[in-house]
Amino acid sequence: MTVTVSPATTGNPAGPAGSAGGSVGGSVGGSVGVYRAEAAAPLPHWPLTLMVAAYPVWFLLGLSGFMWVALAFPMAGALLRRRGLVAPRGIGWWALFLAAVAASVVSIDSVSRMAGYVLRFGYYGAATVFLLYLLNGGDGVPVRRIVRAFNLLWVFAITGGYLALVLGAFTFRSPMWYLLPGPLLDNDLIHTLVTPGFADVQDIIGFPVPRPKAPFAYTNSWGSMVALTTPFALAALANPRIGLSPRVIRWVLVAAVIPMVISLNRGLWLSLGLGLVYAAVRLGMGGHRRLFARLVVSGVMLAAVLVLSPLGGLVTSRVETGHSDHDREGLAMAAVHGAQERPLFGWGAPRPNVRDLPSIGTHGQIWLVTFSHGFVGAAGFVGALVSFLWWTRRQVTTTGLWAHVVVLVGIIQLPFYLMIPNALFAVMAGVAVALRCQREPVDGEPVASPV
């Protein structure tokens, strides 16, 4: 395996440790956010298919939290056999983050915490492999296959939203639960992953509501993934050749409104809403009037549905009921104070809160990395995502724009959602698709004016 860096540079470094790169021909404005790489044979698509398209199977088996790491191994093996690799600008920031995670192992002080630490480190390493794999997929893993896989995951999430209404708080012990030793089951993250459920029934607005979480482990994970995968659905709607049938996409988009509202998930509403506004502005500025008009009309119709139906009452009640805001603020401050005690590499893993609150570092990815891996880790993580967003900003196709929006939505979610075990992979897919759309043709979508 070799990474070939072009000697020509067209921009400032995107981060530390050699994160500047060269340009690749055919891009808008003369540069894109990747290194130049040698031509190489296409990679096989089956690891992506098993990882994403088969997700409900892993959920039922209790393996949904582990297959991201397991299937990264064949991906890594295929990458090691390549003559050349494309690496995204900003990878230096990500390397800094991984170094901080590795160094924070010195703070681990129990078997249970070590199990959680190893799993989280596995997610970060697997996400690195996943990004490089999709970015270097070539004809074997084309953009259309990536978008289609995340279209399916989006459909699975919406289906899980309706199963929550039927099955409520039903949970079960998966086959994986019976295979793990007791000390590992003592870790909250691992225990949740191997005891799948369909909803968390919570009394937030004055009466119990089944908040969806299947096929993910938490209600917040469900909201995060719906927000991150919806742009992939809209990319397929704009270009019928890259994803599921536009008819299927339209029907699921309409059906998605009910579970999205019933989830009472303000983070979902905020991050997806801001992402859609951003996309509408970019499309309008790029002269894509038809797509811009469709987004505006859809927004007006959605607002009318919420105003004229009982769904609007749920939204209003949730916005007015911020009972968790104070707790979230306390958790954020506790994470910052904890990082101040160990500023370089943090505590290694979340720790119990002295107050009657969830563990410190469990609500919001930025607080997790700040508390667990110190200010160095937080700088590397945020620096990488912001750098990826910057280098994917120039697009000449709507597919590339929607993939860029995925990265933006992920950044918006940092203060209130964890990105592992699922969301980080959706963001990395967005980075890969956006960068590939800068330098290679997209099926059925001619290069147009920049968006």
C-alpha positions as CSV (number, residue, x, y, z in Angstrom):
1,M,0.0,0.0,0.0
2,T,1.3,3.5,-0.9
3,V,-0.2,6.9,-0.6
4,T,1.1,9.1,-3.4
5,V,1.1,12.8,-2.6
6,S,1.2,15.3,-5.5
7,P,4.1,17.7,-5.2
8,A,1.8,20.6,-6.3
9,T,-0.3,22.2,-3.6
10,T,-3.2,24.5,-4.2
11,G,-4.2,25.5,-0.7
12,N,-3.2,26.0,2.9
13,P,-2.7,22.9,5.1
14,A,-5.9,21.7,6.5
15,G,-4.4,20.5,9.8
16,P,-1.3,19.3,11.5
17,A,1.0,16.4,10.7
18,G,1.1,16.7,7.0
19,S,-2.6,17.3,6.3
20,A,-2.0,19.5,3.2
21,G,-2.5,17.8,-0.1
22,G,-2.4,18.3,-3.8
23,S,-5.1,18.8,-6.4
24,V,-6.9,16.3,-8.5
25,G,-7.9,17.2,-12.0
26,G,-11.5,18.0,-12.9
27,S,-12.5,19.8,-9.8
28,V,-14.2,23.1,-9.3
29,G,-11.8,25.9,-8.7
30,G,-8.7,23.8,-9.3
31,S,-8.5,21.9,-6.0
32,V,-10.3,19.3,-4.0
33,G,-9.9,18.0,-0.5
34,V,-7.9,14.8,-1.3
35,Y,-4.4,13.8,-2.0
36,R,-3.5,12.6,-5.5
37,A,-3.3,8.8,-5.8
38,E,-2.1,6.2,-8.3
39,A,-4.7,4.2,-10.3
40,A,-5.6,0.9,-8.6
41,A,-8.0,-1.9,-9.0
42,P,-11.6,-1.5,-7.6
43,L,-12.4,-2.7,-4.1
44,P,-15.1,-5.3,-3.4
45,H,-18.5,-4.0,-2.4
46,W,-19.6,-6.8,-0.1
47,P,-18.2,-5.4,3.2
48,L,-20.2,-2.2,2.6
49,T,-23.3,-4.3,1.8
50,L,-23.0,-6.4,4.9
51,M,-22.1,-3.5,7.1
52,V,-25.0,-1.2,6.1
53,A,-27.7,-3.0,4.0
54,A,-27.8,-5.9,6.4
55,Y,-28.1,-3.8,9.5
56,P,-31.5,-5.1,10.7
57,V,-30.0,-8.6,10.9
58,W,-27.2,-7.4,13.1
59,F,-29.7,-5.5,15.3
60,L,-31.7,-8.6,15.9
61,L,-28.6,-10.7,16.7
62,G,-27.3,-8.1,19.1
63,L,-24.3,-7.5,16.8
64,S,-25.2,-4.0,15.5
65,G,-22.7,-2.3,17.8
66,F,-19.9,-4.7,16.8
67,M,-20.2,-5.3,13.1
68,W,-18.8,-1.8,12.3
69,V,-15.5,-3.0,13.8
70,A,-15.7,-6.6,12.6
71,L,-16.3,-5.7,8.9
72,A,-13.6,-3.0,9.0
73,F,-11.0,-5.8,9.0
74,P,-11.7,-7.1,5.5
75,M,-11.9,-3.5,4.4
76,A,-8.5,-2.9,5.9
77,G,-7.1,-6.0,4.3
78,A,-8.3,-4.9,0.8
79,L,-6.8,-1.4,1.3
80,L,-3.4,-2.9,2.3
81,R,-3.3,-4.7,-1.1
82,R,-3.8,-1.5,-3.0
83,R,-1.0,0.2,-5.0
84,G,-2.2,3.7,-4.0
85,L,-4.7,5.4,-1.7
86,V,-6.6,8.7,-1.7
87,A,-6.5,10.4,1.7
88,P,-8.7,13.4,2.6
89,R,-7.3,16.7,3.5
90,G,-7.7,17.1,7.2
91,I,-6.5,13.6,8.0
92,G,-3.8,15.1,10.1
93,W,-6.4,16.4,12.6
94,W,-7.9,12.9,12.7
95,A,-4.5,11.3,13.4
96,L,-4.1,13.7,16.3
97,F,-7.4,12.6,17.7
98,L,-6.5,8.9,17.3
99,A,-3.2,9.6,19.1
100,A,-5.1,11.3,22.0
101,V,-7.5,8.3,22.3
102,A,-4.6,5.9,22.3
103,A,-2.7,7.9,25.0
104,S,-5.8,8.1,27.2
105,V,-5.7,4.4,28.0
106,V,-3.4,5.2,30.9
107,S,-6.5,6.6,32.7
108,I,-8.5,3.3,32.5
109,D,-8.9,1.7,35.9
110,S,-11.4,-1.2,35.6
111,V,-12.2,-4.2,33.4
112,S,-15.6,-2.7,32.6
113,R,-14.2,0.6,31.5
114,M,-11.4,-1.1,29.5
115,A,-14.1,-3.0,27.6
116,G,-15.9,0.2,26.7
117,Y,-12.6,1.9,25.9
118,V,-11.5,-0.8,23.5
119,L,-14.9,-0.8,21.8
120,R,-14.9,3.0,21.4
121,F,-11.3,2.9,20.1
122,G,-12.4,0.2,17.7
123,Y,-15.2,2.4,16.4
124,Y,-12.8,5.3,15.7
125,G,-10.3,3.0,14.0
126,A,-13.1,1.3,11.9
127,A,-14.5,4.7,10.9
128,T,-11.0,5.6,9.6
129,V,-10.9,2.5,7.5
130,F,-14.4,3.0,6.4
131,L,-13.6,6.5,5.1
132,L,-10.6,5.4,3.2
133,Y,-12.4,2.4,1.8
134,L,-15.3,4.4,0.4
135,L,-13.0,7.1,-0.9
136,N,-10.9,4.6,-2.7
137,G,-13.7,2.2,-3.8
138,G,-13.5,3.0,-7.5
139,D,-15.8,1.0,-9.8
140,G,-16.2,-1.7,-7.2
141,V,-17.8,0.6,-4.6
142,P,-19.3,3.4,-6.8
143,V,-21.1,6.4,-5.4
144,R,-24.5,4.9,-6.3
145,R,-23.8,1.8,-4.2
146,I,-22.9,4.0,-1.2
147,V,-26.0,6.1,-1.5
148,R,-28.2,3.1,-2.0
149,A,-26.9,1.4,1.1
150,F,-27.6,4.5,3.3
151,N,-31.0,4.8,1.6
152,L,-31.8,1.4,2.9
153,L,-30.6,2.3,6.4
154,W,-32.8,5.3,6.3
155,V,-35.8,3.1,5.3
156,F,-34.9,0.7,8.2
157,A,-34.9,3.6,10.6
158,I,-38.3,4.9,9.5
159,T,-39.7,1.4,9.7
160,G,-38.3,1.1,13.2
161,G,-40.2,4.3,14.1
162,Y,-43.5,2.6,13.3
163,L,-42.5,-0.6,15.1
164,A,-42.0,1.6,18.2
165,L,-45.7,2.5,18.0
166,V,-46.7,-1.1,17.9
167,L,-44.2,-2.8,20.2
168,G,-43.5,0.0,22.6
169,A,-40.8,-0.7,25.2
170,F,-40.4,-4.4,24.3
171,T,-36.8,-5.5,24.6
172,F,-35.2,-8.9,24.4
173,R,-31.9,-10.7,25.0
174,S,-30.1,-11.2,21.8
175,P,-28.0,-14.3,21.0
176,M,-24.9,-12.1,21.6
177,W,-26.1,-11.5,25.2
178,Y,-25.6,-15.2,26.0
179,L,-22.1,-15.3,24.5
180,L,-20.5,-12.5,26.4
181,P,-19.0,-13.0,29.9
182,G,-20.6,-11.2,32.9
183,P,-17.9,-8.5,33.3
184,L,-18.4,-7.2,29.8
185,L,-22.2,-7.1,30.4
186,D,-21.5,-4.8,33.3
187,N,-20.6,-2.1,30.9
188,D,-23.7,0.0,30.1
189,L,-22.9,0.5,26.4
190,I,-22.2,-3.2,25.8
191,H,-25.3,-4.3,27.8
192,T,-27.5,-1.9,25.8
193,L,-26.2,-3.2,22.5
194,V,-26.9,-6.8,23.2
195,T,-30.4,-6.2,24.6
196,P,-32.2,-4.6,21.6
197,G,-35.5,-2.7,22.0
198,F,-37.8,-0.8,19.8
199,A,-38.7,2.3,21.9
200,D,-38.2,4.1,25.1
201,V,-41.5,5.0,26.6
202,Q,-41.0,8.3,28.3
203,D,-43.2,10.9,30.0
204,I,-41.7,14.1,28.7
205,I,-44.7,16.2,27.7
206,G,-47.2,15.1,30.3
207,F,-48.1,11.7,29.1
208,P,-46.0,8.6,28.0
209,V,-44.8,8.6,24.4
210,P,-43.0,5.6,22.7
211,R,-39.9,7.3,21.4
212,P,-38.4,5.2,18.5
213,K,-34.9,3.7,18.7
214,A,-34.9,0.6,16.5
215,P,-32.7,-0.5,14.8
216,F,-30.3,1.5,17.0
217,A,-29.6,1.3,20.7
218,Y,-30.9,4.7,21.9
219,T,-33.7,7.1,20.9
220,N,-31.0,9.8,20.4
221,S,-29.2,7.4,18.1
222,W,-32.4,7.0,16.1
223,G,-32.9,10.8,15.8
224,S,-29.3,11.3,14.8
225,M,-29.3,8.7,12.1
226,V,-32.6,9.8,10.6
227,A,-31.2,13.3,10.3
228,L,-27.9,12.1,8.8
229,T,-29.4,9.6,6.3
230,T,-32.2,11.8,5.1
231,P,-29.8,13.9,2.9
232,F,-28.8,10.6,1.2
233,A,-32.5,10.0,0.5
234,L,-32.8,13.5,-1.0
235,A,-29.7,12.9,-3.2
236,A,-31.4,9.8,-4.6
237,L,-34.6,11.7,-5.2
238,A,-32.7,14.3,-7.2
239,N,-30.8,11.7,-9.2
240,P,-32.9,8.5,-9.7
241,R,-29.8,6.5,-10.9
242,I,-27.9,6.5,-7.6
243,G,-30.3,5.2,-5.0
244,L,-33.7,3.7,-4.4
245,S,-36.6,4.4,-6.6
246,P,-37.8,8.1,-6.4
247,R,-41.3,6.8,-5.8
248,V,-40.2,4.8,-2.8
249,I,-38.2,7.8,-1.5
250,R,-41.3,10.1,-1.8
251,W,-43.6,7.7,0.1
252,V,-41.1,7.1,2.9
253,L,-40.4,10.9,3.2
254,V,-44.1,11.4,3.7
255,A,-44.3,8.5,6.1
256,A,-41.3,9.7,8.0
257,V,-43.1,12.8,9.4
258,I,-45.1,10.8,12.0
259,P,-42.2,8.9,13.7
260,M,-39.9,12.0,13.4
261,V,-42.5,14.1,15.4
262,I,-43.4,11.3,17.9
263,S,-39.7,10.9,18.6
264,L,-39.9,14.3,20.4
265,N,-36.3,14.6,19.3
266,R,-35.4,18.3,19.1
267,G,-31.8,17.5,18.0
268,L,-33.2,15.7,15.0
269,W,-35.5,18.6,14.1
270,L,-32.8,21.2,14.6
271,S,-29.9,19.5,12.8
272,L,-32.0,18.3,9.8
273,G,-33.8,21.6,9.6
274,L,-30.6,23.7,9.5
275,G,-29.1,21.3,7.0
276,L,-32.2,21.6,4.7
277,V,-32.1,25.4,5.0
278,Y,-28.4,25.4,4.1
279,A,-29.0,23.1,1.1
280,A,-31.8,25.3,-0.1
281,V,-29.6,28.4,0.0
282,R,-26.8,26.7,-1.8
283,L,-29.2,25.4,-4.5
284,G,-30.7,28.8,-4.9
285,M,-27.4,30.5,-5.2
286,G,-26.2,27.9,-7.7
287,G,-29.2,28.6,-10.0
288,H,-30.9,25.2,-9.4
289,R,-34.3,26.9,-9.2
290,R,-36.4,23.7,-9.6
291,L,-34.8,21.9,-6.7
292,F,-34.9,25.1,-4.6
293,A,-38.6,25.5,-5.3
294,R,-39.3,21.9,-4.4
295,L,-37.6,22.3,-1.1
296,V,-39.5,25.5,-0.3
297,V,-42.8,24.0,-1.3
298,S,-42.1,20.8,0.7
299,G,-41.3,23.0,3.7
300,V,-44.5,24.9,3.4
301,M,-46.5,21.7,3.1
302,L,-44.9,20.2,6.2
303,A,-45.6,23.4,8.2
304,A,-49.2,23.2,7.1
305,V,-49.5,19.6,8.2
306,L,-48.0,20.3,11.6
307,V,-50.3,23.3,12.1
308,L,-53.5,21.5,11.0
309,S,-52.9,18.2,12.7
310,P,-52.3,16.9,16.2
311,L,-48.6,16.5,15.4
312,G,-48.2,20.2,15.7
313,G,-49.3,20.0,19.4
314,L,-46.6,17.4,20.1
315,V,-44.0,19.7,18.5
316,T,-45.1,22.7,20.5
317,S,-45.3,20.7,23.8
318,R,-41.8,19.4,23.3
319,V,-40.3,22.8,22.5
320,E,-41.9,24.3,25.5
321,T,-40.9,21.4,27.8
322,G,-37.2,21.6,28.2
323,H,-36.9,19.5,31.4
324,S,-33.6,17.9,30.2
325,D,-31.9,21.2,29.3
326,H,-30.6,21.8,32.8
327,D,-29.3,18.2,33.1
328,R,-27.5,18.5,29.7
329,E,-25.9,21.8,30.8
330,G,-24.7,20.1,34.0
331,L,-23.3,17.2,32.1
332,A,-21.5,19.6,29.7
333,M,-20.0,21.6,32.5
334,A,-18.9,18.4,34.3
335,A,-17.2,17.2,31.1
336,V,-15.3,20.5,30.8
337,H,-14.3,20.5,34.5
338,G,-13.1,16.9,34.2
339,A,-11.0,17.8,31.1
340,Q,-9.4,20.7,33.0
341,E,-8.2,18.2,35.6
342,R,-6.6,16.0,32.9
343,P,-6.3,18.4,30.0
344,L,-4.0,16.4,27.7
345,F,-5.5,13.0,27.3
346,G,-8.6,13.0,29.6
347,W,-10.1,10.2,31.7
348,G,-10.2,7.5,29.0
349,A,-13.9,6.8,29.4
350,P,-17.1,8.2,30.9
351,R,-17.3,8.2,34.7
352,P,-20.3,8.2,37.1
353,N,-21.7,11.6,38.0
354,V,-21.7,12.8,41.6
355,R,-25.2,14.0,41.1
356,D,-28.2,11.9,40.1
357,L,-27.4,12.3,36.4
358,P,-26.2,10.0,33.6
359,S,-22.4,9.4,33.5
360,I,-20.2,12.3,32.5
361,G,-19.4,12.1,28.7
362,T,-22.4,10.2,27.6
363,H,-24.6,13.0,26.1
364,G,-22.9,14.7,23.2
365,Q,-19.9,13.6,21.2
366,I,-18.0,16.8,21.9
367,W,-18.4,16.2,25.7
368,L,-17.4,12.5,25.3
369,V,-14.1,13.3,23.5
370,T,-13.4,16.3,25.7
371,F,-13.8,14.4,29.0
372,S,-12.4,11.0,27.8
373,H,-9.5,12.2,25.7
374,G,-8.8,15.8,26.9
375,F,-8.6,19.0,25.0
376,V,-6.1,17.5,22.6
377,G,-8.6,14.8,21.5
378,A,-11.4,17.4,21.3
379,A,-9.2,19.6,19.1
380,G,-8.3,16.7,16.8
381,F,-11.9,15.5,16.4
382,V,-13.5,18.9,15.8
383,G,-10.6,20.0,13.6
384,A,-11.0,17.0,11.4
385,L,-14.8,17.4,10.9
386,V,-14.5,21.1,10.2
387,S,-11.7,20.5,7.8
388,F,-13.7,17.8,6.0
389,L,-16.6,20.3,5.8
390,W,-14.4,23.0,4.3
391,W,-12.8,20.7,1.7
392,T,-16.1,19.3,0.6
393,R,-17.8,22.7,0.2
394,R,-17.3,23.1,-3.6
395,Q,-19.6,20.8,-5.5
396,V,-20.8,20.6,-9.1
397,T,-23.6,18.0,-8.6
398,T,-26.5,17.8,-6.2
399,T,-25.3,14.4,-5.1
400,G,-22.1,16.0,-3.8
401,L,-24.0,18.9,-2.2
402,W,-26.3,16.5,-0.2
403,A,-23.2,14.5,0.9
404,H,-21.6,17.7,2.0
405,V,-24.8,18.5,4.0
406,V,-24.4,15.2,5.8
407,V,-21.1,16.5,7.2
408,L,-22.7,19.7,8.3
409,V,-25.6,17.9,10.1
410,G,-23.0,15.8,11.9
411,I,-21.2,18.9,13.2
412,I,-24.4,20.5,14.3
413,Q,-25.2,17.4,16.4
414,L,-21.9,17.4,18.2
415,P,-23.2,19.1,21.4
416,F,-26.2,16.8,22.0
417,Y,-25.6,13.4,20.2
418,L,-23.0,10.7,20.5
419,M,-21.6,9.8,17.1
420,I,-20.6,6.2,18.0
421,P,-21.4,3.5,17.2
422,N,-23.4,4.6,14.1
423,A,-23.5,8.3,13.2
424,L,-19.7,8.6,12.7
425,F,-19.9,6.1,9.9
426,A,-22.7,8.1,8.2
427,V,-20.6,11.2,8.4
428,M,-17.6,9.5,7.0
429,A,-19.7,8.2,4.1
430,G,-20.8,11.8,3.5
431,V,-17.2,12.9,3.4
432,A,-16.2,10.1,0.9
433,V,-19.2,10.7,-1.4
434,A,-18.7,14.5,-1.4
435,L,-15.0,14.2,-2.2
436,R,-15.6,11.6,-4.9
437,C,-18.2,13.8,-6.5
438,Q,-15.6,16.5,-6.9
439,R,-13.3,14.3,-8.9
440,E,-15.3,11.7,-10.8
441,P,-18.6,11.5,-12.7
442,V,-21.8,10.7,-10.9
443,D,-24.1,8.3,-12.6
444,G,-26.7,10.0,-14.7
445,E,-25.9,13.5,-13.3
446,P,-24.1,15.9,-15.6
447,V,-21.6,18.4,-14.2
448,A,-23.5,21.6,-13.8
449,S,-22.9,25.1,-12.3
450,P,-21.3,25.0,-8.9
451,V,-23.7,24.5,-5.9
